[in-house]
Amino acid sequence: MSATLVPERANERAVGGEASRRMRFGYWLPVFGGWLRNVENEQMDASWAYTKRLAQRSETLGFDLTLIAELFLNDIKGADAPALDAWSTAAALAAVTESLELMVAVRPQYHPPAQLAKQAANIDQISNGRLALNVVSAWWADEARRYGVHFDKHDDRYARTAEWLDVVSGAWRESRLTHKGTYYTVDDLIVEPKPARRPRPTLYAGGESETAKNLIAAKCDAYVMHGDPVERIAPKVADMRARREQVSATPMEYGMAAYVIVRGSEREAKRELERITNVAVGSPGYHNYQDWLANTQLEQRVTLEDYSVSNRGLRAGLVGTAEQVAEQIRAFQSAGVGLLLLQCSPQLEEMERFAEEVMPLTV
């Protein structure tokens, strides 16, 4: 079966006569209506109208990718607040965008692999090869309880994920697949049409436990990290490269989450930073903070200030003037990071600022 692929974006630039990959810029789609746990209205409501407008505008601004997080409850604004469904949103965006890579989060406990392989292949066809998966082994036990989903312990979740990936990848690769395992059984499975992207949609994943890192190195295509300073990110990239080389000759891509604040002066940037980090114990979503800490295995302690935005985004240090932020981005690129997954608030206005003031300084 032949595949029609969307043309690759210009990821290389000439430096001293040699080709060098440019930094790819992605962003988190605000499916929860924002990223700040202490600001009630961030002027980006959890609606199809806003996400469609944002995604289409982001393509003209030069963004490469959007990450569509999957939670059935709202982790940021509180469980009672609206939250968009990741997969139906992704399918809709596939039909109304042209170049944006759609990285959709998927949690194996919530999606049987055979059905997900079929669903994802169809969305990839609609998007002309722009679908990617962000494989998440889940952490929110209370959400699972509310939705009637069994919640495995940490290492059991990763064992399930490993087998889930085998079924999904096999269904995309083979004309017929039979698999009999601990968690999943399929007999003579057929998934047609196959995804448009070859050899498969990119599999992104993150995790800081030994179990997670070994699984990602063996079965995924890209490793995405929580935000951290360059001096912590560089050894993480080196470690994952070494793990990957032990199991595959194909290199991985490395991405990182980051919250970005760009202002005309350091004083203005610090003032905005103070505004968004005064999370109190009674803030919406605060109890989820305890659930998250209890069900993840992180390399370092996460403070309540870190929890002001998700995925330790502020630790990346993308706060300051356009020149300061661009300098920090170049440092991450030198450390091996090829993709930044940005959050900002309000998303559209701050992405406009970033595209105008920072992007030109990074090429």
Short mmCIF file of the C-alpha atoms (twelve columns), coordinates in Angstrom:
data_MODEL
# 
_entry.id   MODEL 
# 
loop_
_atom_site.group_PDB 
_atom_site.id 
_atom_site.type_symbol 
_atom_site.label_atom_id 
_atom_site.label_alt_id 
_atom_site.label_comp_id 
_atom_site.label_asym_id 
_atom_site.label_seq_id 
_atom_site.Cartn_x 
_atom_site.Cartn_y 
_atom_site.Cartn_z 
_atom_site.pdbx_PDB_model_num 
ATOM 1   C CA . MET A 1   0.000   0.000   0.000  1 
ATOM 2   C CA . SER A 2   1.448   3.381   -0.949 1 
ATOM 3   C CA . ALA A 3   1.467   6.239   1.534  1 
ATOM 4   C CA . THR A 4   1.085   9.944   0.861  1 
ATOM 5   C CA . LEU A 5   3.178   11.845  3.355  1 
ATOM 6   C CA . VAL A 6   2.918   15.491  4.278  1 
ATOM 7   C CA . PRO A 7   6.181   17.211  3.252  1 
ATOM 8   C CA . GLU A 8   8.739   17.516  6.033  1 
ATOM 9   C CA . ARG A 9   9.091   21.014  7.425  1 
ATOM 10  C CA . ALA A 10  12.479  22.676  6.988  1 
ATOM 11  C CA . ASN A 11  14.259  21.231  10.000 1 
ATOM 12  C CA . GLU A 12  17.778  21.937  8.798  1 
ATOM 13  C CA . ARG A 13  19.762  25.117  8.454  1 
ATOM 14  C CA . ALA A 14  23.280  25.737  7.199  1 
ATOM 15  C CA . VAL A 15  25.867  26.476  9.892  1 
ATOM 16  C CA . GLY A 16  29.493  26.733  8.820  1 
ATOM 17  C CA . GLY A 17  28.757  24.683  5.703  1 
ATOM 18  C CA . GLU A 18  27.194  21.812  7.668  1 
ATOM 19  C CA . ALA A 19  23.547  20.889  8.181  1 
ATOM 20  C CA . SER A 20  22.183  21.441  11.690 1 
ATOM 21  C CA . ARG A 21  18.671  20.676  12.865 1 
ATOM 22  C CA . ARG A 22  16.741  23.675  14.043 1 
ATOM 23  C CA . MET A 23  14.744  23.651  17.244 1 
ATOM 24  C CA . ARG A 24  11.171  22.525  16.697 1 
ATOM 25  C CA . PHE A 25  8.539   24.496  18.590 1 
ATOM 26  C CA . GLY A 26  5.408   22.835  19.901 1 
ATOM 27  C CA . TYR A 27  2.786   23.887  22.393 1 
ATOM 28  C CA . TRP A 28  0.250   22.320  24.716 1 
ATOM 29  C CA . LEU A 29  -3.274  22.713  23.429 1 
ATOM 30  C CA . PRO A 30  -5.213  24.320  26.321 1 
ATOM 31  C CA . VAL A 31  -7.834  21.585  26.597 1 
ATOM 32  C CA . PHE A 32  -8.313  22.515  30.278 1 
ATOM 33  C CA . GLY A 33  -8.948  26.225  29.674 1 
ATOM 34  C CA . GLY A 34  -5.487  27.302  30.817 1 
ATOM 35  C CA . TRP A 35  -2.396  26.308  32.763 1 
ATOM 36  C CA . LEU A 36  -2.492  28.406  35.934 1 
ATOM 37  C CA . ARG A 37  -3.991  26.932  39.064 1 
ATOM 38  C CA . ASN A 38  -4.444  30.302  40.744 1 
ATOM 39  C CA . VAL A 39  -5.995  32.300  37.858 1 
ATOM 40  C CA . GLU A 40  -9.649  31.535  37.256 1 
ATOM 41  C CA . ASN A 41  -10.066 33.021  33.775 1 
ATOM 42  C CA . GLU A 42  -7.042  32.903  31.470 1 
ATOM 43  C CA . GLN A 43  -8.981  34.054  28.384 1 
ATOM 44  C CA . MET A 44  -8.694  30.691  26.637 1 
ATOM 45  C CA . ASP A 45  -11.819 28.706  27.333 1 
ATOM 46  C CA . ALA A 46  -11.945 24.939  26.913 1 
ATOM 47  C CA . SER A 47  -13.936 25.010  23.678 1 
ATOM 48  C CA . TRP A 48  -13.711 23.785  20.109 1 
ATOM 49  C CA . ALA A 49  -13.937 27.346  18.800 1 
ATOM 50  C CA . TYR A 50  -10.841 28.444  20.705 1 
ATOM 51  C CA . THR A 51  -8.741  25.363  19.997 1 
ATOM 52  C CA . LYS A 52  -9.540  25.485  16.276 1 
ATOM 53  C CA . ARG A 53  -8.609  29.169  16.117 1 
ATOM 54  C CA . LEU A 54  -5.391  28.558  18.058 1 
ATOM 55  C CA . ALA A 55  -4.289  25.560  15.989 1 
ATOM 56  C CA . GLN A 56  -4.891  27.277  12.661 1 
ATOM 57  C CA . ARG A 57  -3.132  30.455  13.770 1 
ATOM 58  C CA . SER A 58  -0.184  28.486  15.154 1 
ATOM 59  C CA . GLU A 59  0.556   27.098  11.706 1 
ATOM 60  C CA . THR A 60  0.907   30.597  10.251 1 
ATOM 61  C CA . LEU A 61  3.127   31.586  13.192 1 
ATOM 62  C CA . GLY A 62  5.559   28.756  12.462 1 
ATOM 63  C CA . PHE A 63  4.794   26.278  15.230 1 
ATOM 64  C CA . ASP A 64  5.483   22.667  14.327 1 
ATOM 65  C CA . LEU A 65  3.402   20.632  16.743 1 
ATOM 66  C CA . THR A 66  0.654   20.680  19.322 1 
ATOM 67  C CA . LEU A 67  0.377   18.293  22.254 1 
ATOM 68  C CA . ILE A 68  -3.216  17.336  23.046 1 
ATOM 69  C CA . ALA A 69  -3.245  16.092  26.617 1 
ATOM 70  C CA . GLU A 70  -5.672  13.378  27.686 1 
ATOM 71  C CA . LEU A 71  -7.487  13.623  30.989 1 
ATOM 72  C CA . PHE A 72  -11.217 13.120  31.371 1 
ATOM 73  C CA . LEU A 73  -11.255 15.433  34.386 1 
ATOM 74  C CA . ASN A 74  -9.729  18.907  34.597 1 
ATOM 75  C CA . ASP A 75  -6.375  18.699  36.375 1 
ATOM 76  C CA . ILE A 76  -5.746  22.460  36.232 1 
ATOM 77  C CA . LYS A 77  -9.005  24.202  37.095 1 
ATOM 78  C CA . GLY A 78  -10.524 21.486  39.264 1 
ATOM 79  C CA . ALA A 79  -12.390 18.262  38.572 1 
ATOM 80  C CA . ASP A 80  -15.740 20.033  38.072 1 
ATOM 81  C CA . ALA A 81  -14.421 22.341  35.329 1 
ATOM 82  C CA . PRO A 82  -14.793 21.544  31.605 1 
ATOM 83  C CA . ALA A 83  -12.054 19.563  29.839 1 
ATOM 84  C CA . LEU A 84  -11.980 18.684  26.141 1 
ATOM 85  C CA . ASP A 85  -11.665 15.082  25.015 1 
ATOM 86  C CA . ALA A 86  -8.276  14.536  23.389 1 
ATOM 87  C CA . TRP A 87  -9.123  12.083  20.630 1 
ATOM 88  C CA . SER A 88  -12.265 13.631  19.206 1 
ATOM 89  C CA . THR A 89  -10.507 17.018  19.322 1 
ATOM 90  C CA . ALA A 90  -7.538  15.570  17.440 1 
ATOM 91  C CA . ALA A 91  -9.780  14.099  14.749 1 
ATOM 92  C CA . ALA A 92  -11.467 17.454  14.260 1 
ATOM 93  C CA . LEU A 93  -8.143  19.306  14.116 1 
ATOM 94  C CA . ALA A 94  -6.804  16.809  11.579 1 
ATOM 95  C CA . ALA A 95  -9.461  17.999  9.155  1 
ATOM 96  C CA . VAL A 96  -8.956  21.758  9.625  1 
ATOM 97  C CA . THR A 97  -5.145  22.060  9.774  1 
ATOM 98  C CA . GLU A 98  -2.526  21.454  7.106  1 
ATOM 99  C CA . SER A 99  0.994   21.206  8.550  1 
ATOM 100 C CA . LEU A 100 0.703   20.935  12.333 1 
ATOM 101 C CA . GLU A 101 1.848   17.653  13.883 1 
ATOM 102 C CA . LEU A 102 -0.856  16.398  16.256 1 
ATOM 103 C CA . MET A 103 0.727   14.673  19.257 1 
ATOM 104 C CA . VAL A 104 -2.206  13.078  21.081 1 
ATOM 105 C CA . ALA A 105 -1.757  11.692  24.566 1 
ATOM 106 C CA . VAL A 106 -3.008  8.147   25.066 1 
ATOM 107 C CA . ARG A 107 -3.216  6.121   28.263 1 
ATOM 108 C CA . PRO A 108 -3.160  2.359   27.639 1 
ATOM 109 C CA . GLN A 109 -5.445  1.582   30.578 1 
ATOM 110 C CA . TYR A 110 -8.192  3.633   28.916 1 
ATOM 111 C CA . HIS A 111 -7.818  2.365   25.335 1 
ATOM 112 C CA . PRO A 112 -7.743  -1.268  24.161 1 
ATOM 113 C CA . PRO A 113 -4.788  -1.430  21.745 1 
ATOM 114 C CA . ALA A 114 -6.534  -2.971  18.736 1 
ATOM 115 C CA . GLN A 115 -9.279  -0.348  18.732 1 
ATOM 116 C CA . LEU A 116 -6.820  2.477   19.323 1 
ATOM 117 C CA . ALA A 117 -4.609  1.277   16.471 1 
ATOM 118 C CA . LYS A 118 -7.610  1.431   14.139 1 
ATOM 119 C CA . GLN A 119 -8.761  4.824   15.405 1 
ATOM 120 C CA . ALA A 120 -5.283  6.362   15.245 1 
ATOM 121 C CA . ALA A 121 -4.615  5.014   11.747 1 
ATOM 122 C CA . ASN A 122 -7.814  6.645   10.535 1 
ATOM 123 C CA . ILE A 123 -6.940  10.018  12.066 1 
ATOM 124 C CA . ASP A 124 -3.464  9.754   10.555 1 
ATOM 125 C CA . GLN A 125 -5.055  9.231   7.150  1 
ATOM 126 C CA . ILE A 126 -7.329  12.254  7.664  1 
ATOM 127 C CA . SER A 127 -4.320  14.409  8.595  1 
ATOM 128 C CA . ASN A 128 -2.170  13.088  5.731  1 
ATOM 129 C CA . GLY A 129 0.457   11.624  8.055  1 
ATOM 130 C CA . ARG A 130 0.542   14.205  10.870 1 
ATOM 131 C CA . LEU A 131 -0.566  12.116  13.851 1 
ATOM 132 C CA . ALA A 132 1.787   11.206  16.701 1 
ATOM 133 C CA . LEU A 133 1.148   9.499   20.028 1 
ATOM 134 C CA . ASN A 134 2.274   10.647  23.454 1 
ATOM 135 C CA . VAL A 135 2.120   7.405   25.428 1 
ATOM 136 C CA . VAL A 136 1.299   8.103   29.092 1 
ATOM 137 C CA . SER A 137 1.121   5.356   31.687 1 
ATOM 138 C CA . ALA A 138 -1.330  7.392   33.823 1 
ATOM 139 C CA . TRP A 139 -1.083  8.775   37.354 1 
ATOM 140 C CA . TRP A 140 -4.521  10.003  38.491 1 
ATOM 141 C CA . ALA A 141 -6.063  7.261   40.604 1 
ATOM 142 C CA . ASP A 142 -9.169  9.288   41.504 1 
ATOM 143 C CA . GLU A 143 -9.981  9.918   37.839 1 
ATOM 144 C CA . ALA A 144 -9.700  6.184   37.123 1 
ATOM 145 C CA . ARG A 145 -12.096 5.445   40.003 1 
ATOM 146 C CA . ARG A 146 -14.667 7.921   38.725 1 
ATOM 147 C CA . TYR A 147 -14.519 6.515   35.192 1 
ATOM 148 C CA . GLY A 148 -14.607 2.885   36.259 1 
ATOM 149 C CA . VAL A 149 -11.080 2.065   35.082 1 
ATOM 150 C CA . HIS A 150 -8.801  -0.284  37.007 1 
ATOM 151 C CA . PHE A 151 -5.698  1.566   38.226 1 
ATOM 152 C CA . ASP A 152 -2.530  -0.553  38.256 1 
ATOM 153 C CA . LYS A 153 0.478   0.043   40.471 1 
ATOM 154 C CA . HIS A 154 3.428   1.896   38.932 1 
ATOM 155 C CA . ASP A 155 5.467   -0.980  37.476 1 
ATOM 156 C CA . ASP A 156 2.323   -2.863  36.455 1 
ATOM 157 C CA . ARG A 157 1.219   0.188   34.465 1 
ATOM 158 C CA . TYR A 158 4.485   0.130   32.545 1 
ATOM 159 C CA . ALA A 159 4.284   -3.612  31.961 1 
ATOM 160 C CA . ARG A 160 0.821   -3.062  30.499 1 
ATOM 161 C CA . THR A 161 2.136   -0.183  28.397 1 
ATOM 162 C CA . ALA A 162 4.954   -2.319  26.966 1 
ATOM 163 C CA . GLU A 163 2.511   -4.982  25.812 1 
ATOM 164 C CA . TRP A 164 0.050   -2.367  24.568 1 
ATOM 165 C CA . LEU A 165 2.774   -0.858  22.389 1 
ATOM 166 C CA . ASP A 166 3.585   -4.275  20.945 1 
ATOM 167 C CA . VAL A 167 -0.019  -4.734  19.848 1 
ATOM 168 C CA . VAL A 168 -0.432  -1.222  18.407 1 
ATOM 169 C CA . SER A 169 2.880   -1.255  16.542 1 
ATOM 170 C CA . GLY A 170 2.235   -4.788  15.310 1 
ATOM 171 C CA . ALA A 171 -1.227  -3.885  14.060 1 
ATOM 172 C CA . TRP A 172 0.236   -0.990  12.046 1 
ATOM 173 C CA . ARG A 173 3.081   -3.118  10.673 1 
ATOM 174 C CA . GLU A 174 1.547   -6.508  9.950  1 
ATOM 175 C CA . SER A 175 -1.256  -7.402  7.571  1 
ATOM 176 C CA . ARG A 176 -2.654  -9.693  10.287 1 
ATOM 177 C CA . LEU A 177 -1.627  -9.882  13.923 1 
ATOM 178 C CA . THR A 178 -2.131  -12.535 16.571 1 
ATOM 179 C CA . HIS A 179 -0.968  -11.724 20.093 1 
ATOM 180 C CA . LYS A 180 -1.569  -13.613 23.329 1 
ATOM 181 C CA . GLY A 181 -0.135  -11.860 26.347 1 
ATOM 182 C CA . THR A 182 -0.661  -11.070 30.010 1 
ATOM 183 C CA . TYR A 183 -2.884  -8.049  29.435 1 
ATOM 184 C CA . TYR A 184 -4.108  -8.294  25.842 1 
ATOM 185 C CA . THR A 185 -5.126  -10.970 23.352 1 
ATOM 186 C CA . VAL A 186 -5.978  -10.400 19.696 1 
ATOM 187 C CA . ASP A 187 -6.525  -13.106 17.104 1 
ATOM 188 C CA . ASP A 188 -5.934  -12.530 13.389 1 
ATOM 189 C CA . LEU A 189 -6.307  -8.750  13.843 1 
ATOM 190 C CA . ILE A 190 -6.640  -6.654  10.681 1 
ATOM 191 C CA . VAL A 191 -6.155  -2.865  10.720 1 
ATOM 192 C CA . GLU A 192 -6.714  -1.297  7.309  1 
ATOM 193 C CA . PRO A 193 -5.989  1.244   6.070  1 
ATOM 194 C CA . LYS A 194 -2.595  1.530   7.732  1 
ATOM 195 C CA . PRO A 195 -1.389  4.920   8.979  1 
ATOM 196 C CA . ALA A 196 -0.195  7.286   6.260  1 
ATOM 197 C CA . ARG A 197 3.044   8.004   8.091  1 
ATOM 198 C CA . ARG A 198 5.798   5.437   7.591  1 
ATOM 199 C CA . PRO A 199 7.031   3.360   9.211  1 
ATOM 200 C CA . ARG A 200 4.482   4.457   11.849 1 
ATOM 201 C CA . PRO A 201 3.227   7.565   13.667 1 
ATOM 202 C CA . THR A 202 5.926   8.842   16.011 1 
ATOM 203 C CA . LEU A 203 5.699   7.413   19.527 1 
ATOM 204 C CA . TYR A 204 6.645   9.982   22.173 1 
ATOM 205 C CA . ALA A 205 6.817   9.137   25.882 1 
ATOM 206 C CA . GLY A 206 8.220   10.487  29.126 1 
ATOM 207 C CA . GLY A 207 9.088   9.139   32.548 1 
ATOM 208 C CA . GLU A 208 11.835  9.320   35.147 1 
ATOM 209 C CA . SER A 209 11.789  5.872   36.731 1 
ATOM 210 C CA . GLU A 210 14.216  3.194   35.573 1 
ATOM 211 C CA . THR A 211 11.266  1.158   34.352 1 
ATOM 212 C CA . ALA A 212 9.961   4.025   32.238 1 
ATOM 213 C CA . LYS A 213 13.303  4.979   30.710 1 
ATOM 214 C CA . ASN A 214 14.155  1.417   29.720 1 
ATOM 215 C CA . LEU A 215 10.745  0.914   28.128 1 
ATOM 216 C CA . ILE A 216 10.938  4.193   26.184 1 
ATOM 217 C CA . ALA A 217 14.451  3.483   24.931 1 
ATOM 218 C CA . ALA A 218 13.336  0.090   23.659 1 
ATOM 219 C CA . LYS A 219 9.906   0.794   22.176 1 
ATOM 220 C CA . CYS A 220 9.421   4.509   21.432 1 
ATOM 221 C CA . ASP A 221 10.821  7.072   19.001 1 
ATOM 222 C CA . ALA A 222 11.190  10.165  21.180 1 
ATOM 223 C CA . TYR A 223 11.764  10.979  24.849 1 
ATOM 224 C CA . VAL A 224 9.985   13.993  26.354 1 
ATOM 225 C CA . MET A 225 11.175  15.440  29.651 1 
ATOM 226 C CA . HIS A 226 9.795   17.654  32.380 1 
ATOM 227 C CA . GLY A 227 11.259  21.134  32.442 1 
ATOM 228 C CA . ASP A 228 14.672  21.474  34.076 1 
ATOM 229 C CA . PRO A 229 17.791  23.630  33.755 1 
ATOM 230 C CA . VAL A 230 20.269  22.792  31.005 1 
ATOM 231 C CA . GLU A 231 22.734  21.280  33.473 1 
ATOM 232 C CA . ARG A 232 20.143  18.655  34.431 1 
ATOM 233 C CA . ILE A 233 18.804  18.079  30.912 1 
ATOM 234 C CA . ALA A 234 22.157  17.416  29.224 1 
ATOM 235 C CA . PRO A 235 22.990  14.304  31.304 1 
ATOM 236 C CA . LYS A 236 19.416  13.022  30.873 1 
ATOM 237 C CA . VAL A 237 19.792  13.189  27.102 1 
ATOM 238 C CA . ALA A 238 23.191  11.483  27.309 1 
ATOM 239 C CA . ASP A 239 21.768  8.745   29.526 1 
ATOM 240 C CA . MET A 240 18.853  8.051   27.194 1 
ATOM 241 C CA . ARG A 241 21.144  8.047   24.161 1 
ATOM 242 C CA . ALA A 242 23.247  5.369   25.839 1 
ATOM 243 C CA . ARG A 243 20.161  3.286   26.676 1 
ATOM 244 C CA . ARG A 244 18.922  3.633   23.113 1 
ATOM 245 C CA . GLU A 245 22.242  2.586   21.582 1 
ATOM 246 C CA . GLN A 246 22.067  -0.665  23.539 1 
ATOM 247 C CA . VAL A 247 18.797  -1.692  21.865 1 
ATOM 248 C CA . SER A 248 18.568  0.142   18.533 1 
ATOM 249 C CA . ALA A 249 20.665  1.801   15.856 1 
ATOM 250 C CA . THR A 250 17.918  4.359   15.221 1 
ATOM 251 C CA . PRO A 251 18.460  7.566   17.233 1 
ATOM 252 C CA . MET A 252 15.694  9.146   19.305 1 
ATOM 253 C CA . GLU A 253 14.377  12.694  19.366 1 
ATOM 254 C CA . TYR A 254 14.446  14.606  22.659 1 
ATOM 255 C CA . GLY A 255 11.802  17.079  23.757 1 
ATOM 256 C CA . MET A 256 11.114  19.082  26.900 1 
ATOM 257 C CA . ALA A 257 8.154   20.861  28.474 1 
ATOM 258 C CA . ALA A 258 8.646   24.531  29.292 1 
ATOM 259 C CA . TYR A 259 6.578   27.478  30.440 1 
ATOM 260 C CA . VAL A 260 7.622   30.669  28.665 1 
ATOM 261 C CA . ILE A 261 7.326   34.301  29.764 1 
ATOM 262 C CA . VAL A 262 8.696   36.941  27.376 1 
ATOM 263 C CA . ARG A 263 8.642   40.594  28.365 1 
ATOM 264 C CA . GLY A 264 10.432  43.794  27.441 1 
ATOM 265 C CA . SER A 265 12.531  43.767  30.611 1 
ATOM 266 C CA . GLU A 266 13.625  41.345  33.322 1 
ATOM 267 C CA . ARG A 267 11.579  43.291  35.863 1 
ATOM 268 C CA . GLU A 268 8.385   42.825  33.853 1 
ATOM 269 C CA . ALA A 269 9.095   39.119  33.388 1 
ATOM 270 C CA . LYS A 270 9.711   38.592  37.109 1 
ATOM 271 C CA . ARG A 271 6.501   40.460  37.936 1 
ATOM 272 C CA . GLU A 272 4.553   38.034  35.732 1 
ATOM 273 C CA . LEU A 273 6.364   35.076  37.276 1 
ATOM 274 C CA . GLU A 274 5.319   36.215  40.756 1 
ATOM 275 C CA . ARG A 275 1.721   36.586  39.600 1 
ATOM 276 C CA . ILE A 276 1.417   33.004  38.406 1 
ATOM 277 C CA . THR A 277 3.257   31.198  41.218 1 
ATOM 278 C CA . ASN A 278 1.274   32.184  44.313 1 
ATOM 279 C CA . VAL A 279 -0.687  28.921  44.419 1 
ATOM 280 C CA . ALA A 280 -2.403  28.425  47.769 1 
ATOM 281 C CA . VAL A 281 -3.510  25.198  49.414 1 
ATOM 282 C CA . GLY A 282 -7.122  25.923  48.540 1 
ATOM 283 C CA . SER A 283 -6.499  26.608  44.836 1 
ATOM 284 C CA . PRO A 284 -8.464  24.570  42.265 1 
ATOM 285 C CA . GLY A 285 -6.742  21.321  41.513 1 
ATOM 286 C CA . TYR A 286 -4.529  21.426  44.616 1 
ATOM 287 C CA . HIS A 287 -5.640  17.996  45.885 1 
ATOM 288 C CA . ASN A 288 -4.577  16.533  42.524 1 
ATOM 289 C CA . TYR A 289 -1.046  17.626  43.416 1 
ATOM 290 C CA . GLN A 290 -0.961  15.065  46.219 1 
ATOM 291 C CA . ASP A 291 -2.421  12.343  43.982 1 
ATOM 292 C CA . TRP A 292 0.181   13.039  41.321 1 
ATOM 293 C CA . LEU A 293 3.090   12.869  43.760 1 
ATOM 294 C CA . ALA A 294 1.772   9.625   45.242 1 
ATOM 295 C CA . ASN A 295 1.476   7.819   41.904 1 
ATOM 296 C CA . THR A 296 4.631   8.910   40.067 1 
ATOM 297 C CA . GLN A 297 8.308   8.157   40.586 1 
ATOM 298 C CA . LEU A 298 10.163  11.442  40.012 1 
ATOM 299 C CA . GLU A 299 13.894  12.053  40.121 1 
ATOM 300 C CA . GLN A 300 13.549  15.142  42.294 1 
ATOM 301 C CA . ARG A 301 11.117  16.742  44.706 1 
ATOM 302 C CA . VAL A 302 8.460   18.955  43.163 1 
ATOM 303 C CA . THR A 303 7.590   22.128  45.050 1 
ATOM 304 C CA . LEU A 304 4.184   23.746  45.175 1 
ATOM 305 C CA . GLU A 305 5.644   26.603  43.109 1 
ATOM 306 C CA . ASP A 306 6.612   24.056  40.448 1 
ATOM 307 C CA . TYR A 307 3.033   22.840  40.523 1 
ATOM 308 C CA . SER A 308 1.782   26.333  39.600 1 
ATOM 309 C CA . VAL A 309 2.195   25.162  36.007 1 
ATOM 310 C CA . SER A 310 2.388   21.578  34.811 1 
ATOM 311 C CA . ASN A 311 5.408   19.389  34.123 1 
ATOM 312 C CA . ARG A 312 7.939   21.573  35.985 1 
ATOM 313 C CA . GLY A 313 7.749   24.031  33.097 1 
ATOM 314 C CA . LEU A 314 9.179   26.975  35.019 1 
ATOM 315 C CA . ARG A 315 12.412  25.140  35.802 1 
ATOM 316 C CA . ALA A 316 13.414  25.465  32.160 1 
ATOM 317 C CA . GLY A 317 14.127  29.137  32.821 1 
ATOM 318 C CA . LEU A 318 12.446  30.549  29.716 1 
ATOM 319 C CA . VAL A 319 11.610  33.748  31.581 1 
ATOM 320 C CA . GLY A 320 13.012  37.143  30.606 1 
ATOM 321 C CA . THR A 321 13.560  39.285  27.550 1 
ATOM 322 C CA . ALA A 322 13.381  37.808  24.058 1 
ATOM 323 C CA . GLU A 323 17.180  37.750  23.874 1 
ATOM 324 C CA . GLN A 324 17.496  35.957  27.221 1 
ATOM 325 C CA . VAL A 325 14.883  33.351  26.316 1 
ATOM 326 C CA . ALA A 326 16.480  32.747  22.918 1 
ATOM 327 C CA . GLU A 327 19.891  32.281  24.528 1 
ATOM 328 C CA . GLN A 328 18.450  29.668  26.879 1 
ATOM 329 C CA . ILE A 329 16.775  27.877  23.954 1 
ATOM 330 C CA . ARG A 330 20.100  27.704  22.111 1 
ATOM 331 C CA . ALA A 331 21.667  26.171  25.220 1 
ATOM 332 C CA . PHE A 332 18.998  23.448  25.306 1 
ATOM 333 C CA . GLN A 333 19.573  22.789  21.623 1 
ATOM 334 C CA . SER A 334 23.281  22.334  22.270 1 
ATOM 335 C CA . ALA A 335 22.377  19.861  25.023 1 
ATOM 336 C CA . GLY A 336 20.484  17.718  22.518 1 
ATOM 337 C CA . VAL A 337 16.902  18.979  22.883 1 
ATOM 338 C CA . GLY A 338 15.209  19.196  19.505 1 
ATOM 339 C CA . LEU A 339 11.619  19.975  20.540 1 
ATOM 340 C CA . LEU A 340 10.181  22.413  23.065 1 
ATOM 341 C CA . LEU A 341 6.589   21.913  24.218 1 
ATOM 342 C CA . LEU A 342 5.566   25.361  25.392 1 
ATOM 343 C CA . GLN A 343 2.866   26.583  27.723 1 
ATOM 344 C CA . CYS A 344 2.002   30.242  28.198 1 
ATOM 345 C CA . SER A 345 -0.946  32.354  29.302 1 
ATOM 346 C CA . PRO A 346 -3.006  33.580  27.601 1 
ATOM 347 C CA . GLN A 347 -1.876  31.047  25.016 1 
ATOM 348 C CA . LEU A 348 -2.669  32.765  21.723 1 
ATOM 349 C CA . GLU A 349 -1.409  36.211  22.649 1 
ATOM 350 C CA . GLU A 350 1.809   34.894  24.186 1 
ATOM 351 C CA . MET A 351 2.462   32.580  21.228 1 
ATOM 352 C CA . GLU A 352 2.110   35.599  18.942 1 
ATOM 353 C CA . ARG A 353 4.723   37.402  21.030 1 
ATOM 354 C CA . PHE A 354 7.042   34.381  21.082 1 
ATOM 355 C CA . ALA A 355 6.822   33.905  17.312 1 
ATOM 356 C CA . GLU A 356 7.522   37.563  16.610 1 
ATOM 357 C CA . GLU A 357 10.266  38.235  19.161 1 
ATOM 358 C CA . VAL A 358 11.974  34.925  20.007 1 
ATOM 359 C CA . MET A 359 11.755  32.577  17.018 1 
ATOM 360 C CA . PRO A 360 13.815  34.848  14.715 1 
ATOM 361 C CA . LEU A 361 16.633  34.800  17.296 1 
ATOM 362 C CA . THR A 362 16.860  30.994  17.360 1 
ATOM 363 C CA . VAL A 363 17.581  30.315  13.667 1 
# 
